[in-house]
Amino acid sequence: GLSKYGATNLVTMARSTLAKAWMKSLFLEKEEDGMIGYYVCRGSTYLCPSICDMQTGWFHPMSSGMVLPMHSNCYCYAVFVKEDIGEIGFYRPLNFK
């Protein structure tokens, strides 16, 4: 039968696909810029211990690929690291309200 939530599911799938394409593009761009890896930071206060929290707090090398977005409603972001000068390639402060 038809689901009354079919349109909602379609919108969620489209958002997820766009987010994955955007993060893949960002990952490739940062890889070309010489970034060696990244840290994942939480972008919301929503409790997500089994998905988002498992990826934060440790270094992800570029060779392991991009883990973001981790789910369809993911607000986490990456802080990229460039080894030779130790600079952070992308910074966004945490603004919790």
Order of alpha helices (4+ residues) and beta strands (2+ residues): alpha-beta-beta-beta-beta
